[in-house]
Structure formats: C-alpha cells, structure tokens
Amino acid sequence: MSADPDELLMDLIDRIAQRDEAALKALYDLTARKLYGLSLRVLGSAEAAEDALQEAYLQVWRSAGDYRATLSPPMAWLGLIVRSRSLDLLRRRAADRAHLTQELDEVLADTLPGDAPNPMDTSLASQQAWAMHQCLGQLENKQREVISLAYLRDLSHGELAERLALPLGTVKTWIRRGLDKLRDCMARFA
Amino acid sequence: MQLHRHPELLQRLAAAHALGTLRGGARRRFEAIAREQPAVRAAAIEWQTRVASLNELQAGAEPGPQVWTRIQNLVRADAEGAALAKQRQEAAVAPATGWWHSLALWRGAGLAGLCAVALALALLPALRGELDRRGAEVAALQRQLLATPDVRYVSVLNDDQARPAVLITFDPKHNRLSLQRVGGYQEAADRSLQLWALPPGAAPRSLGVLTPERLLQLAASESAVREVPALAISLEPLGGVPSERGPTGPVLFHGPLIHKQI
C-alpha cells in the first residue's frame, strides 16, 4: 500500500468511474472487511450484511464519478454508502418480518453490558475519524455504545430505551453527556 | 432566533441533529434555521462529519467469498446492459441522421429513377445516374450483411411442463449470446436467473447472469458453448453464484443446444 491510503483509494475510485473493473476489485479487497463490519453492526445478520455490502459496491460502481464533488475522504464516502444501503435493508426486513426486531434487540442487549475497552478499529480511517476515535475513548462505555447505536441503526431516544430496556431519561442523559464530552474533546482537534 | 449567539445550545442541537436523535418538529425547525443562517449550517455539517466517523470505526469482519462474485456478475450485467442500450440507441438514431437513410433523399431518388426510366429512350445519359444508384445500393446491402448476427448455435429452454421459456442464440462473429424470454416467468427482485453450460462429464459452467429484461445479451466466447450439448437456467440469489460452485437454486429451464449447420 502507498504511504497515503487516501490517495490510493481516491485513485481507485477515479478508475472505477472510468469503468475499470480491476480497480473495483482492488477497492473491494482493501475495504470490504472494514465495510462489512459496519454493515454487520447495522444489520446484525451475516446474510443481510452481505446483501447490503453487495448493493453498496454496486452503488460505488455506478456513482464513482460523483465522488470527487463530495469533498469527503474516501472511507467517509464509502462508509456513508454502506450505512445507507444497510439501513434501507434494515427497514425492508423490519417491514417484512416483525420478529426481526426481537432478534435485533438481543444483539443490542449483548453489546451494552460489556466492559471491554474501546473495540474500535482505526485502520484506513480518515483524520477526522481518528480524532473522533480519540474522543470516543474518553467516554464511558455505555455512553459510547448508545451514541453508536443511535447513529448506526438510526434509532430515536424512545426506540433505544425500549430496545435496551432502559428508562427514557437514562438514555437521554447518557447521550447528552456523551455528546457534550465529544464536543469539548473535538474542539481541541479543530 | 439567533441560534449562533448561543454556542452551547447550537452545538447540542447540531450534535443531536447529526446523530438522528433530534426528531419531529424540533428537527424541522433546526433545519429551517440552518438553511437561513450559515453559522448554524456550518455547525450542522461539522457534526454530520464527526458523527459519520462512527461508520469508519467499526471492527472489521470477513464477508463470504461469494459476495465479490455477485458484485462482479452484477457489474458485468450492468456493462452489458449499457452496451446494448447504446447499440439500440445508435441503431435508432442512425436512420434519422445518416443521409443514406434519409427518406426524403430516397423519395427524391426514387422519383428520379422513375423519370430516368421514362426518359431512358430519349435521354441516354440519365441511365448512368440510375446505374450509380444501383451500385450504391449493393454496397449498402453488403454492409448490412456484415452487421447481421451470424447465428451458429440455437437453443430453446423449456420449463418442467415442456413449455418454451427462453430462446437463446449464439453469434461467434460477435461473441454474443442473445436471449429472449418467451414465457411469462419473472424472477423476484431479490433473485437472479443464471445461465449454465452443461458439458458432458463435467460440472456446469456459468455463462452469465440474466438481467430482468425480456431481451438481453451476454458476452461469451465460442469455446464456452462448443461441444456443449445442453443449457440450463437456475434461480439464484441476486447477482448469481460463483461458476465453480455450480447452481445452488432450482433449475427452472433447460434444453438442448444445437450447432446450426444450415
């Protein structure tokens, strides 16, 4: 890999915009592991996460020409695409099968109590993400988890409280305190 | 409200907006203010970028190897579809723009031809023009012949009730399989039909994944269909499955592949 992974990824995205299938394969080899992890976190099922990943790379193939105009670091752009396709699938599946929310709740409940240190992975991450990683590390686990889940699964305070079996006030407080800490910490990186 | 004069509140709202926990009327009001006040808009975008970093910080995991195969199949089907659409467009546009296909021109030329015949006896030099026109017509027919597909292999795939479902021809001149769906079968949006060559004494080989259109083409070399006595179509997950795995879903249609010698 070149010294600057962003340069490498941007070069691949440019080539994909020129309909270069080998470049798509190279991008996939570099990023699929990372992005599949994201999709898996959103969907909680390997099968669904693979479907979302497939749709995401197809979207990359079709819209690579629009990438430069977004001014985003490459992994940030790819991450947004994968989250968006994963959430689409999550909503479709939830509509198809009501029992799915229950499966999800079990996955959610599992993610909270752990006292493990910050499991986040910064390989390939943009500078912004690296700074965010540093600041998230200063949060209590429960604050970090509730904030992550709210964003990744697009859940409201009420939905989070219901699924995590926590009082609504508790969820709101964790999120507000977590965001306040992030604000103070991120201001130092600005 | 001059929200940018209250930095702490602005930061809180922008953060909750980016996270998605600011909902309903509060969200709409914040967005309305952001559209009007650049400082609020800047704070909203800054927080969107921060929060989106969460996408990049999740622990990685290994997707199954079939995911790339499906992506590759879909990308190739996409490219084939684009090539086909371009071809159709060119075919549709050509008559309108090419002087050779101009109706007015030919009406004129036809009229000129009639006049030439009428005047032939009286006016011999006019015959030469008519001869030139014939020569040009022969050249056009030759060009047309070159562009015409050279169908060397034909197959009709039937369903299990022996009703025809798909007509397939192979053109070695253009390395192209052309498929026409003739039955009413339409796969679900999350499934793909996949075409297989069934060589004798060997595992099925994928010839490609069908897009949902009634008429479609797949790229294939003659070696992929030569000596292959039969073809089949199976129902697979969207994007199909790797060739080396063979069909995983039910075989819906199958039929003999005939090497045409007439």
Interface residues (C-beta under 8 A of the other chain):
Chain A: R19 E21 L24 K25 Y28 A32 R33 K34 Y36 G37 L38 L40 R41 A46 A49 E50 D51 L53 Q54 Y57 L58 W61 R62 M75 A76 G79 L80 V82 R83 P119 M120 D121 T122 S123 L124 A125 S126 Q128 A129 A131 M132 H133 L136 I147 S148 A150 Y151 L152 D154 L155 S156 H157 I175 R176 L179 D180 L182 R183 M186
Chain B: Q11 R12 A15 A16 A18 L19 G20 T21 R23 T49 R50 V51 A52 S53 L54 N55 E56 L57 Q58 A59 G60 A61 E62 P63 G64 Q66 V67 W68 R70 I71 Q72 L74 V75 R76 D78 A79 D190 L238 G239
